[in-house]
């Protein structure tokens, strides 16, 4: 997956950990390379070079940062594993009435920690992710054409048709019916 240079620079400025391992940035003036999440001082943009693997940075003469240690192999990140499992549950059980509290109970971590961790790793809250999954499923069912809107509403986990229509319109810019006609 290639990432645009502007997006990579934004990740460096924001110290965005969700890009760690996807690319590395190197500072030409210090000859050091880091993870995007490194908390070191933000370099000038014109002094930054990007790499998609460690070997490439090493070949160009850069050395690993002693703060974020991009040279150490990170095969296991327990936080990433929790997020992967939460995503899997939401993707497979999107029709259930999940709340942050129920998810945190299931995975044995506090609601606060789960919310922060999920948002840090995915860029959205568990609730936003669940809504995204539900709307994608609703779109598939609408295009299939075998179910009516009310049935679809309940099948994808909404318990109020009015809320379903509002969320669908907010996410897609169209009502469910307009979406169906435009895309079929």
Protein Blocks (a to p, Z undefined) as FASTA:
>chain_A
ZZdfklmmmmmmnopaklgojaccddfklopacdfklcbdcddfklpccdfbfklmmmno
pacdfklopmbccfbcfklmmmmmmmmmmmmmmmpccdfklmmmmnopafklmmmmmmmm
nopafklmmmmmmmmmmmmmmmnopacfklmmmmnopabfklmmmmmmmmnopafklmmm
mmZZ
